[in-house]
Amino acid sequence: KSLCINLNLTTGKPLINVKNNPLCNKNGFFNYKAYQFFLPWIIKNKKQMRKLIYDEFDQQINKLLKSNIRIAKIDSHEHIHQSNFIYDIIYDLSKKYKIKFIRTFDEKITFRNLIYRLIELNYIKFIVLKFNTLTRKKYDINNPISYYGVLDSGKIIKNNLLSYIDSLKSNYALEVNFHPKN
């Protein structure tokens, strides 16, 4: 068995038990929003935060490994691993645990209704994720998996998905991210 692990720093409680954990509020729940990991000036005491995040992700990975499940790929809740600050930590853990794949962001922009859709949150997410991917130093992680779901999050239409699939290189697999409607 092997799975993709979806690491989390934004929802629920951490696995590590640290008194006065700056990742958490007074009730012990994560208090950072995903966008804050993309704004380097928001993260104070980067050395301490890097260690806390490393330890938390290490615990999350170990919890899955203790279940005798092999981890094939690392991903994160709300795309936080696409932040260069978090990606460096994920990269180090991928080497430690010999995890070959980290989900990267390579979704291609579609130009249907571009002017109308530019103000949508999904396009803002797209631009931030793409910028971080392009400015990140190169790592020796091979990822032949294309990603689809940020731009059309919450409104994936079959024809758009099929069109995206047709545009892929033949040696790529496709990961589709979608959430069921409430």
C-alpha positions in Angstrom: 0.0 0.0 0.0 1.2 3.5 -0.7 -0.6 6.8 -0.3 -0.1 10.5 -0.8 0.1 12.3 2.5 -1.6 15.6 2.8 0.3 17.6 5.5 -1.6 20.1 7.5 -0.8 23.3 9.5 -4.1 25.2 9.1 -7.0 23.0 10.4 -7.4 21.2 13.8 -4.7 20.5 16.4 -1.1 19.6 15.9 0.4 16.2 16.8 3.4 17.7 18.5 2.9 18.8 22.1 4.7 22.1 22.6 3.9 24.6 25.3 2.9 28.0 23.9 3.2 26.7 20.3 3.3 29.8 18.1 1.5 27.8 15.4 -1.5 27.5 17.6 -4.1 29.7 19.4 -4.7 29.6 23.1 -7.1 26.7 22.6 -4.4 24.6 20.9 -5.8 24.8 17.4 -3.7 25.9 14.4 -4.1 29.6 14.0 -2.3 30.3 10.7 -4.3 30.8 7.5 -2.9 29.3 4.4 -2.1 32.7 2.8 0.1 33.7 5.7 2.7 31.1 4.8 3.2 32.9 1.4 3.9 36.2 3.1 7.5 35.9 4.5 7.2 39.0 6.7 4.3 37.5 8.7 6.4 34.5 10.0 8.4 35.8 13.0 11.4 33.9 14.3 11.8 31.8 11.2 14.4 29.5 12.7 12.0 28.5 15.6 9.0 28.2 13.2 11.0 26.1 10.8 11.9 23.6 13.5 8.3 23.5 14.8 6.9 23.0 11.3 9.5 20.3 10.6 8.7 18.5 13.8 5.0 18.7 13.2 5.3 17.4 9.6 7.7 14.7 10.9 5.0 13.5 13.4 2.3 13.5 10.7 4.5 11.4 8.4 5.5 9.0 11.2 1.8 8.5 12.2 1.1 7.2 8.7 4.3 5.2 8.5 3.5 3.5 11.8 0.3 2.1 10.1 2.6 0.3 7.7 1.6 2.5 4.8 4.3 3.6 2.3 4.1 7.3 1.3 4.4 7.8 -2.4 4.0 11.6 -2.5 3.8 14.6 -0.3 1.0 17.2 -0.6 -0.5 19.7 1.8 -3.8 21.1 2.9 -4.6 24.4 1.2 -1.4 24.2 -1.0 0.7 25.5 1.8 3.7 23.4 0.7 3.9 25.6 -2.4 5.2 28.4 -0.1 8.9 28.5 -0.5 9.4 28.6 3.2 7.3 25.4 3.7 8.6 23.7 0.5 12.2 23.8 1.9 11.0 21.8 4.9 9.0 19.4 2.8 12.0 18.8 0.6 14.2 17.9 3.6 11.6 15.5 4.9 11.2 13.9 1.5 14.9 13.1 1.5 14.9 11.8 5.1 12.0 9.4 4.3 13.0 8.7 0.7 9.7 10.0 -0.7 10.2 10.5 -4.4 7.4 12.9 -5.2 6.3 16.2 -3.9 3.2 17.6 -5.6 4.2 20.6 -7.6 2.1 23.3 -9.2 2.1 23.2 -12.9 -1.5 23.8 -13.8 -1.9 25.7 -17.0 -4.1 28.8 -17.3 -7.2 28.6 -19.5 -8.3 31.7 -21.2 -12.0 31.1 -21.2 -13.7 34.1 -19.7 -10.4 35.4 -18.5 -11.4 39.1 -18.0 -14.5 38.1 -16.0 -12.6 35.5 -14.0 -9.4 37.5 -13.2 -11.1 38.9 -10.1 -12.0 35.4 -8.8 -10.1 34.0 -5.8 -9.0 31.0 -7.8 -7.0 33.2 -10.2 -5.4 35.0 -7.3 -4.4 31.5 -5.9 -3.2 30.5 -9.3 -0.9 33.5 -9.6 0.5 33.2 -6.1 1.2 29.4 -6.5 2.7 29.9 -10.0 4.9 32.7 -8.7 6.2 30.6 -5.9 6.9 27.7 -8.2 8.8 29.8 -10.6 10.9 31.6 -8.0 11.7 28.5 -6.0 15.2 27.2 -6.3 15.4 23.9 -8.3 15.2 20.7 -6.4 16.0 17.2 -7.6 12.4 16.0 -7.3 11.0 14.5 -10.5 7.2 15.0 -10.7 5.6 13.6 -13.9 2.2 14.3 -12.5 0.2 17.3 -13.7 -2.2 19.0 -11.4 -5.7 20.3 -12.1 -8.2 22.0 -9.8 -7.1 25.4 -8.6 -8.5 27.5 -11.4 -11.8 25.7 -11.5 -12.0 24.8 -7.8 -15.6 24.4 -6.8 -16.9 24.4 -10.4 -15.1 21.7 -12.4 -16.9 21.1 -15.7 -16.5 17.8 -17.5 -15.6 19.5 -20.9 -13.0 21.7 -19.3 -11.4 18.7 -17.5 -11.4 16.7 -20.7 -9.8 19.6 -22.6 -7.1 19.9 -20.0 -6.4 16.2 -20.2 -6.0 16.5 -24.0 -3.4 19.2 -23.5 -1.1 17.1 -21.4 2.1 15.5 -22.6 1.7 11.8 -23.1 4.1 10.9 -20.3 2.2 12.8 -17.6 -0.3 11.5 -15.1 -3.0 13.8 -13.9 -4.0 14.6 -10.3 -7.4 16.2 -10.1 -8.4 18.1 -6.9 -12.0 18.6 -6.4 -14.3 18.8 -3.4 -17.9 17.5 -3.3 -20.5 20.2 -3.1 -22.3 20.6 0.2 
